[in-house]
Amino acid sequence: MSRVYKTIKNAKIGLLLFVLNIFVNFLSRKIFLDKLGDDFLGIVSTIRNIIGFLNIADLGIVASISYRLYKPIQEENRLEIQKVMLLFGYFYKRIAIAISLLGFFFLFVIPFLFHQQTVSLTLIYLTYLVTITVSLLGYFFNYHQTLLIADQKDYVVRMYDRIINLAKLICQIALLIIWKNVFAWILLELIFPLLQSYLLRRRITKEYPWLLLNGKFYKETLPDFHQIVKTIKQSFVHRLGGFILNSTDLFFIYIFTSLSMVTLYGNYYLIVQNVNLLIATLLVNIAPGVGNLLSEHNPKKVGQVFSQILSFHFFIASFLSIVLFFIINPFISVWLGNKYLLPISTLALIITVFFLMQIRKAVDVFINGYGLFSDIWAPVIEVAINLTITIIFGKLYGINGVIMGTIISLLLVICLWKPYFLFRKGFDKSVLNYWLEVLPLLSIFFLILFLMIYYLGLNCPVDSYLNFGLFTIKIGLISFVPLILLFAFVNNGFRAVLSRLYAILRFSK
């Protein structure tokens, strides 16, 4: 099966399931807010954030090991694939034990963390135990899905994930409307992930009947085992920095503001997260494709592909950032009501984070592909900057200060250092090549954004879903046409992307 065919198949299946899920996600969010209340959903978000912190032990393992699957998959070397997957299991099962122990000790912290809340402590404990149990499933049973992703069969993983999530949300909605029982709602949070784990494991057995799922790993089977461990340690530091950057905002918003503000921010986060999922669904094969490309050792082709991926991510970031900036508040106004709106300044900061996280992806995927993790001081600096600014500005400016901490650390480390590191260690070229390509694209983005703000203003009220839909189409067309024309005019890589997309669309007919 060709890469193009796999890309199209992944995108088609993922897009269909995404559309179904996004509708139910937003419907369920409104019903959950009405039936469960702002405070309970704020507690759920905070607990998930805490579990995410406990999960930092696995950070670095996937990035450090999964790229080792690309070559044996290409060569159909089952023995090497088996060794790598046993290595995954070796590390993941030990991580699961560590998380279980950390999770047990955190049980004693919960009463102090939520002592001022009106929500029942029993509900809080039950939510915590269910959430951590679901998290542990990935370490004990679901880690084999990495093989599917590396084999460009991500549509299988997403199919199970989206279908099970869709079924779970529908059942939760029905239970709350008919029975109004929060305990049943929490129980479904456990039942459906268990079902997903079982079905996914059966599918992996079907796809790879020769794969030994519960074998024992022996260090001597991989002569470079100690080098892998070194790489994991380096990658862990990087992923830890990324986790603190991306996953602690909700916790600090709770600390410096309130659970209600966590819920308000969570509504915006849900929208942005769904957009990120859409992008990931459509572009899921980029990382495996880059991994295979780098194994060919063709510098000229690598440079061309990097330019294409960079310009494409810049276009996606520019177009979606502009659209989201104009439509999020009108959507929330129609969806939930004006009382759930955040100020324009907070919205602008949220969109800035979204934009920066999108434009970094081209650099990230090549850094991971090369296995460049030796700059372990960079995430340390990133964490220090993020925490310092978040704590200081969070006390002074509340939610805006927390988000500013994320933005400043992103700008200094991710946007400035990482391109330099990639071009120096990976491409062996001057980083000036990167900035000569990026600055024109960045200028086009700001030009279109400021012109639209000048002519359309910042307040765009809508009073129905129909008006919102028409307004979204208007914003999309006004931004899409000049962006695509100007990007194609100034960037060779983007013109190559358009040609490739045209070929893919013709192939799919």
C-alpha positions as CSV (number, residue, x, y, z in Angstrom):
1,M,0.0,0.0,0.0
2,S,1.6,3.3,-1.1
3,R,2.2,6.2,1.2
4,V,-0.2,8.4,-0.8
5,Y,-3.0,5.8,-0.5
6,K,-2.3,5.5,3.3
7,T,-2.4,9.3,3.7
8,I,-5.7,9.5,1.9
9,K,-7.2,6.6,3.8
10,N,-6.1,8.1,7.1
11,A,-7.4,11.5,6.3
12,K,-10.8,10.3,5.0
13,I,-11.6,8.0,8.0
14,G,-10.2,10.5,10.5
15,L,-12.1,13.4,9.0
16,L,-15.4,11.6,9.0
17,L,-15.0,10.5,12.7
18,F,-13.8,13.9,13.6
19,V,-16.9,15.6,12.3
20,L,-19.1,13.2,14.2
21,N,-17.1,13.6,17.4
22,I,-16.8,17.4,17.3
23,F,-20.6,17.7,17.1
24,V,-21.2,15.4,20.0
25,N,-18.3,17.0,22.0
26,F,-19.8,20.5,21.9
27,L,-23.3,19.2,22.5
28,S,-22.1,17.2,25.5
29,R,-20.1,20.1,26.9
30,K,-23.3,22.2,27.0
31,I,-25.3,19.5,28.7
32,F,-22.6,18.6,31.1
33,L,-22.3,22.3,32.2
34,D,-26.1,22.4,32.7
35,K,-26.4,19.1,34.5
36,L,-23.1,18.8,36.4
37,G,-22.2,22.5,37.0
38,D,-19.2,24.7,36.5
39,D,-17.4,23.6,39.7
40,F,-17.6,19.8,39.1
41,L,-16.3,20.2,35.5
42,G,-13.5,22.4,36.8
43,I,-12.5,19.7,39.3
44,V,-12.6,17.1,36.5
45,S,-10.3,19.3,34.4
46,T,-7.9,19.9,37.3
47,I,-7.7,16.2,38.1
48,R,-6.9,15.3,34.5
49,N,-4.2,17.9,34.7
50,I,-2.8,16.3,37.8
51,I,-2.9,12.9,36.2
52,G,-1.1,14.4,33.3
53,F,1.6,15.5,35.7
54,L,2.0,12.0,37.1
55,N,2.4,10.8,33.5
56,I,5.6,12.7,32.9
57,A,7.5,9.5,33.6
58,D,6.8,8.3,30.1
59,L,7.8,11.5,28.4
60,G,10.7,10.8,26.0
61,I,10.2,7.0,25.6
62,V,7.9,7.2,22.5
63,A,10.1,9.8,20.8
64,S,13.3,8.0,21.6
65,I,12.1,4.5,20.5
66,S,9.4,4.8,18.0
67,Y,11.7,6.2,15.3
68,R,13.6,2.9,15.5
69,L,10.5,1.2,14.0
70,Y,10.6,3.1,10.6
71,K,13.5,1.2,9.1
72,P,12.5,-2.4,10.2
73,I,8.9,-1.7,9.0
74,Q,10.2,-0.6,5.6
75,E,12.4,-3.7,5.4
76,E,9.7,-6.0,6.9
77,N,12.2,-7.1,9.6
78,R,9.8,-8.8,12.0
79,L,12.5,-9.8,14.5
80,E,13.7,-6.2,14.9
81,I,10.2,-4.9,15.2
82,Q,9.5,-7.5,17.9
83,K,12.7,-6.4,19.8
84,V,11.6,-2.7,19.7
85,M,8.1,-3.5,20.9
86,L,9.4,-5.6,23.8
87,L,11.6,-2.7,24.7
88,F,8.5,-0.5,24.8
89,G,6.8,-3.0,27.1
90,Y,9.9,-3.2,29.3
91,F,9.9,0.5,30.0
92,Y,6.1,1.1,30.0
93,K,5.3,-1.5,32.6
94,R,7.9,0.0,35.0
95,I,6.5,3.4,34.4
96,A,3.0,2.1,35.2
97,I,4.2,0.9,38.5
98,A,5.9,4.2,39.3
99,I,2.7,6.1,38.3
100,S,0.6,3.8,40.5
101,L,2.8,4.6,43.5
102,L,2.8,8.3,42.9
103,G,-1.0,8.2,42.4
104,F,-1.5,6.4,45.7
105,F,0.5,9.0,47.6
106,F,-1.4,11.8,45.9
107,L,-4.6,10.4,47.4
108,F,-3.6,12.1,50.6
109,V,-3.2,15.5,48.9
110,I,-6.7,15.6,47.4
111,P,-8.5,16.8,50.6
112,F,-6.1,19.7,51.0
113,L,-6.2,20.7,47.4
114,F,-10.0,20.8,47.1
115,H,-10.8,21.6,50.8
116,Q,-12.8,24.8,49.9
117,Q,-15.0,23.1,47.3
118,T,-18.7,22.2,47.8
119,V,-18.4,19.1,45.6
120,S,-18.5,15.9,47.6
121,L,-15.1,14.5,48.5
122,T,-16.4,11.0,47.5
123,L,-17.1,12.3,44.0
124,I,-13.6,13.8,43.8
125,Y,-11.9,10.6,44.9
126,L,-14.0,8.5,42.5
127,T,-13.2,10.8,39.6
128,Y,-9.5,10.7,40.5
129,L,-9.4,6.9,40.8
130,V,-11.2,6.4,37.5
131,T,-9.0,8.9,35.7
132,I,-5.7,7.4,36.9
133,T,-7.0,3.8,36.1
134,V,-7.7,4.9,32.5
135,S,-4.3,6.5,32.3
136,L,-2.6,3.2,33.4
137,L,-4.4,1.3,30.6
138,G,-2.1,2.9,28.1
139,Y,1.0,1.6,29.9
140,F,-0.1,-2.0,30.5
141,F,-2.1,-2.7,27.3
142,N,-2.3,0.1,24.7
143,Y,1.4,0.9,24.0
144,H,1.3,-1.5,21.0
145,Q,-0.6,1.1,19.1
146,T,2.7,2.9,18.5
147,L,3.5,0.1,15.9
148,L,0.2,0.9,14.0
149,I,1.1,4.6,13.9
150,A,4.7,4.0,12.8
151,D,3.3,1.7,10.1
152,Q,1.0,4.5,8.8
153,K,-2.1,2.8,10.1
154,D,-3.0,5.5,12.4
155,Y,-6.6,5.4,11.1
156,V,-7.1,2.2,13.0
157,V,-6.1,3.8,16.3
158,R,-8.2,6.9,15.6
159,M,-11.2,4.8,14.5
160,Y,-11.4,3.0,17.8
161,D,-10.6,6.2,19.8
162,R,-13.3,8.3,18.1
163,I,-16.0,5.6,17.9
164,I,-15.6,4.7,21.6
165,N,-15.5,8.3,22.6
166,L,-18.6,9.0,20.6
167,A,-20.4,6.1,22.2
168,K,-19.3,7.2,25.7
169,L,-20.5,10.8,25.3
170,I,-23.9,9.7,23.9
171,C,-24.4,7.3,26.8
172,Q,-23.3,10.0,29.3
173,I,-25.7,12.5,27.8
174,A,-28.6,10.0,27.9
175,L,-27.8,9.1,31.5
176,L,-27.7,12.7,32.7
177,I,-31.0,13.6,30.9
178,I,-32.9,10.5,32.0
179,W,-31.3,9.4,35.3
180,K,-29.3,12.6,36.3
181,N,-26.8,10.4,38.1
182,V,-23.2,11.8,38.3
183,F,-21.8,8.5,39.6
184,A,-23.0,6.7,36.5
185,W,-21.4,9.4,34.4
186,I,-18.1,8.8,36.1
187,L,-18.4,5.0,35.8
188,L,-18.8,5.4,32.0
189,E,-15.5,7.2,32.0
190,L,-14.0,3.9,33.0
191,I,-16.1,1.3,31.1
192,F,-15.6,2.7,27.6
193,P,-11.7,3.0,27.8
194,L,-11.6,-0.6,29.0
195,L,-13.7,-1.6,26.0
196,Q,-11.4,0.4,23.7
197,S,-8.3,-1.2,25.2
198,Y,-9.8,-4.7,24.6
199,L,-10.8,-4.0,21.0
200,L,-7.6,-2.3,20.1
201,R,-5.5,-5.2,21.4
202,R,-7.6,-7.6,19.3
203,R,-7.0,-5.5,16.2
204,I,-3.3,-5.4,16.8
205,T,-3.3,-9.2,17.1
206,K,-5.1,-9.4,13.8
207,E,-2.8,-7.0,12.0
208,Y,0.4,-8.5,13.4
209,P,-0.3,-12.2,14.3
210,W,3.4,-12.8,14.7
211,L,3.8,-10.1,17.3
212,L,4.5,-11.3,20.8
213,L,2.4,-9.1,23.1
214,N,3.5,-10.3,26.5
215,G,7.1,-11.5,25.9
216,K,10.0,-10.7,28.1
217,F,12.7,-8.2,27.0
218,Y,16.4,-9.1,27.4
219,K,18.9,-6.3,27.3
220,E,21.5,-8.3,25.4
221,T,19.1,-8.6,22.3
222,L,19.8,-4.9,21.6
223,P,23.5,-4.1,21.6
224,D,22.8,-0.4,21.7
225,F,20.5,-0.7,24.7
226,H,22.5,1.7,26.9
227,Q,22.6,4.3,24.1
228,I,18.8,4.0,23.9
229,V,18.6,4.6,27.6
230,K,20.8,7.7,27.2
231,T,18.6,9.0,24.4
232,I,15.5,8.4,26.5
233,K,16.9,10.4,29.4
234,Q,17.7,13.3,27.1
235,S,14.3,13.1,25.4
236,F,12.6,12.9,28.9
237,V,14.1,16.3,29.8
238,H,12.7,17.8,26.6
239,R,9.3,16.3,27.0
240,L,9.1,17.4,30.6
241,G,9.7,20.9,29.5
242,G,7.0,20.6,26.9
243,F,4.6,19.1,29.4
244,I,5.1,22.0,31.9
245,L,4.7,24.4,29.0
246,N,1.5,22.8,27.7
247,S,-0.2,21.1,30.6
248,T,0.1,23.2,33.7
249,D,-1.9,26.2,32.7
250,L,-5.2,24.8,34.0
251,F,-3.6,24.1,37.4
252,F,-2.1,27.7,37.7
253,I,-5.4,29.2,36.5
254,Y,-7.1,27.3,39.4
255,I,-4.4,28.5,41.8
256,F,-4.5,32.2,40.8
257,T,-8.2,32.5,39.9
258,S,-11.0,30.0,40.5
259,L,-12.6,26.7,39.4
260,S,-15.2,28.8,37.4
261,M,-12.4,30.4,35.5
262,V,-10.9,26.9,34.8
263,T,-14.3,26.0,33.3
264,L,-14.4,29.1,31.1
265,Y,-10.9,28.5,29.9
266,G,-11.8,24.9,29.4
267,N,-14.5,25.9,26.9
268,Y,-11.9,27.7,24.8
269,Y,-9.4,24.9,25.2
270,L,-12.0,22.4,24.0
271,I,-12.4,24.4,20.7
272,V,-8.7,24.8,20.2
273,Q,-8.0,21.2,21.1
274,N,-10.6,20.0,18.5
275,V,-8.9,22.1,15.9
276,N,-5.5,20.6,16.9
277,L,-7.1,17.1,16.6
278,L,-8.3,17.9,13.1
279,I,-4.9,19.0,12.0
280,A,-3.3,15.9,13.5
281,T,-5.9,13.7,11.8
282,L,-5.2,15.2,8.4
283,L,-1.4,15.3,8.8
284,V,-0.8,12.1,10.8
285,N,1.6,10.5,8.3
286,I,4.1,13.4,8.3
287,A,6.2,12.1,11.2
288,P,6.6,8.5,9.9
289,G,7.1,9.9,6.4
290,V,10.0,12.2,7.6
291,G,11.4,9.2,9.5
292,N,11.5,7.2,6.3
293,L,12.9,10.1,4.4
294,L,15.8,10.7,6.7
295,S,16.8,7.0,6.5
296,E,17.4,7.6,2.8
297,H,20.3,10.1,3.5
298,N,19.4,12.5,0.7
299,P,20.2,16.1,1.9
300,K,18.8,17.9,-1.1
301,K,15.4,16.0,-0.8
302,V,15.4,16.6,2.9
303,G,15.8,20.3,2.4
304,Q,13.0,20.4,-0.1
305,V,10.6,18.5,2.1
306,F,11.4,20.6,5.1
307,S,10.6,23.7,3.2
308,Q,7.3,22.2,2.1
309,I,6.3,21.1,5.6
310,L,7.4,24.4,7.1
311,S,5.4,26.6,4.7
312,F,2.3,24.3,4.9
313,H,2.3,24.5,8.7
314,F,2.7,28.2,8.5
315,F,-0.3,28.5,6.2
316,I,-2.4,26.3,8.5
317,A,-1.3,28.3,11.5
318,S,-2.0,31.6,9.8
319,F,-5.4,30.7,8.4
320,L,-6.8,28.9,11.4
321,S,-5.4,31.5,13.9
322,I,-7.2,34.3,12.0
323,V,-10.5,32.4,11.7
324,L,-10.4,31.3,15.4
325,F,-9.7,34.8,16.6
326,F,-12.8,36.1,14.9
327,I,-15.2,33.2,15.4
328,I,-14.5,31.7,18.9
329,N,-16.3,34.4,21.0
330,P,-19.4,34.5,18.6
331,F,-19.5,30.7,18.7
332,I,-19.4,30.5,22.5
333,S,-22.0,33.3,22.7
334,V,-24.4,31.2,20.6
335,W,-23.3,27.8,22.1
336,L,-23.2,28.6,25.9
337,G,-24.2,32.2,26.4
338,N,-22.4,35.5,27.0
339,K,-21.6,34.7,30.6
340,Y,-19.0,32.1,29.4
341,L,-17.0,34.7,27.3
342,L,-13.5,35.7,28.1
343,P,-12.1,39.1,27.3
344,I,-10.6,39.8,23.9
345,S,-7.1,40.1,25.4
346,T,-7.3,36.6,26.8
347,L,-8.6,35.3,23.5
348,A,-5.7,36.9,21.7
349,L,-3.2,35.2,24.1
350,I,-4.9,31.8,23.6
351,I,-4.7,32.2,19.8
352,T,-1.0,33.3,20.1
353,V,-0.2,30.0,21.9
354,F,-2.1,28.1,19.2
355,F,-0.2,29.9,16.4
356,L,3.2,29.3,18.0
357,M,2.5,25.6,18.7
358,Q,1.5,25.1,15.0
359,I,4.5,26.8,13.4
360,R,7.0,24.8,15.6
361,K,5.8,21.5,14.2
362,A,8.0,21.4,11.2
363,V,11.1,21.9,13.3
364,D,9.9,19.4,15.9
365,V,9.3,16.6,13.5
366,F,12.8,16.8,12.0
367,I,14.4,17.1,15.4
368,N,12.6,13.9,16.4
369,G,13.4,12.3,13.1
370,Y,17.1,12.9,13.6
371,G,17.0,12.0,17.3
372,L,18.5,15.4,18.3
373,F,17.9,15.5,22.1
374,S,21.4,16.4,23.4
375,D,20.5,20.1,24.2
376,I,19.0,19.1,27.5
377,W,19.8,22.6,29.0
378,A,17.1,24.1,26.6
379,P,14.0,22.6,28.3
380,V,15.5,23.5,31.7
381,I,15.7,27.1,30.7
382,E,12.3,26.8,29.1
383,V,10.8,25.5,32.4
384,A,12.5,28.1,34.5
385,I,11.3,30.9,32.3
386,N,7.7,29.5,32.1
387,L,7.3,28.9,35.8
388,T,8.9,32.3,36.8
389,I,6.8,34.4,34.5
390,T,3.6,32.3,35.2
391,I,3.9,32.7,39.0
392,I,4.8,36.4,38.9
393,F,2.4,37.4,36.1
394,G,-0.3,35.0,37.3
395,K,-0.4,36.8,40.7
396,L,-0.5,40.2,38.9
397,Y,-2.8,39.5,35.9
398,G,-4.6,36.3,36.6
399,I,-5.4,34.1,33.6
400,N,-3.6,36.4,31.2
401,G,-0.4,36.3,33.2
402,V,-0.5,32.5,33.2
403,I,-0.8,32.3,29.4
404,M,1.9,35.0,29.0
405,G,4.3,32.7,30.8
406,T,3.7,30.0,28.1
407,I,4.1,32.5,25.2
408,I,7.4,34.0,26.4
409,S,9.0,30.6,27.0
410,L,7.8,29.4,23.6
411,L,9.3,32.5,21.9
412,L,12.7,32.3,23.5
413,V,13.3,28.6,23.4
414,I,11.1,26.9,20.8
415,C,11.0,29.7,18.2
416,L,14.6,31.0,18.5
417,W,16.8,28.1,19.7
418,K,15.2,25.0,18.2
419,P,15.5,26.1,14.5
420,Y,19.2,27.1,15.1
421,F,19.8,23.7,16.7
422,L,18.2,21.8,13.9
423,F,20.0,23.6,11.2
424,R,23.3,23.3,12.9
425,K,23.2,19.7,14.1
426,G,20.7,18.2,11.6
427,F,21.0,20.0,8.3
428,D,24.5,21.4,8.8
429,K,23.4,24.7,7.4
430,S,23.1,28.3,8.6
431,V,19.9,29.1,10.4
432,L,19.7,32.2,8.2
433,N,18.1,30.0,5.6
434,Y,15.2,29.3,8.0
435,W,14.6,33.0,8.8
436,L,14.7,34.0,5.2
437,E,11.9,31.6,4.6
438,V,9.9,32.3,7.7
439,L,9.9,36.1,7.9
440,P,8.0,36.7,4.6
441,L,5.4,34.2,5.7
442,L,5.1,35.8,9.1
443,S,4.7,39.3,7.5
444,I,1.9,38.0,5.4
445,F,0.1,36.6,8.4
446,F,0.3,39.9,10.4
447,L,-0.7,41.9,7.3
448,I,-3.9,39.9,6.7
449,L,-4.8,39.8,10.4
450,F,-4.4,43.5,11.0
451,L,-6.3,44.5,7.8
452,M,-9.2,42.3,8.9
453,I,-9.2,43.7,12.4
454,Y,-9.1,47.2,10.9
455,Y,-12.0,46.7,8.5
456,L,-14.2,44.2,10.6
457,G,-13.5,45.3,14.1
458,L,-13.3,43.1,17.2
459,N,-16.9,42.8,18.1
460,C,-18.8,40.6,15.7
461,P,-22.1,39.6,17.5
462,V,-24.2,36.8,16.1
463,D,-27.6,35.7,17.4
464,S,-28.1,32.2,15.9
465,Y,-26.2,29.2,14.6
466,L,-27.2,30.2,11.0
467,N,-25.7,33.7,11.4
468,F,-22.7,32.1,13.0
469,G,-22.2,29.7,10.0
470,L,-22.6,32.6,7.5
471,F,-20.1,34.7,9.5
472,T,-17.6,31.8,9.6
473,I,-17.8,31.3,5.9
474,K,-17.2,35.0,5.3
475,I,-14.2,35.1,7.6
476,G,-12.8,31.9,6.0
477,L,-13.0,33.3,2.5
478,I,-11.7,36.7,3.3
479,S,-8.6,35.2,5.0
480,F,-8.1,32.1,2.8
481,V,-7.9,33.6,-0.6
482,P,-5.2,36.3,0.1
483,L,-3.2,34.0,2.3
484,I,-2.9,31.2,-0.3
485,L,-2.1,33.6,-3.1
486,L,0.6,35.5,-1.2
487,F,2.1,32.4,0.3
488,A,2.3,30.8,-3.2
489,F,3.8,34.0,-4.5
490,V,6.7,34.3,-2.0
491,N,7.5,30.6,-1.2
492,N,8.7,27.9,-3.5
493,G,8.0,25.2,-0.9
494,F,4.4,26.2,-0.6
495,R,4.0,26.1,-4.4
496,A,5.3,22.5,-4.3
497,V,2.8,21.7,-1.6
498,L,-0.1,23.0,-3.7
499,S,1.1,20.8,-6.6
500,R,1.4,17.8,-4.4
501,L,-2.1,18.3,-2.9
502,Y,-3.5,18.6,-6.4
503,A,-1.9,15.3,-7.4
504,I,-3.3,13.6,-4.2
505,L,-6.8,14.9,-4.9
506,R,-6.6,13.6,-8.5
507,F,-5.3,10.2,-7.2
508,S,-8.2,9.9,-4.7
509,K,-10.9,10.3,-7.3
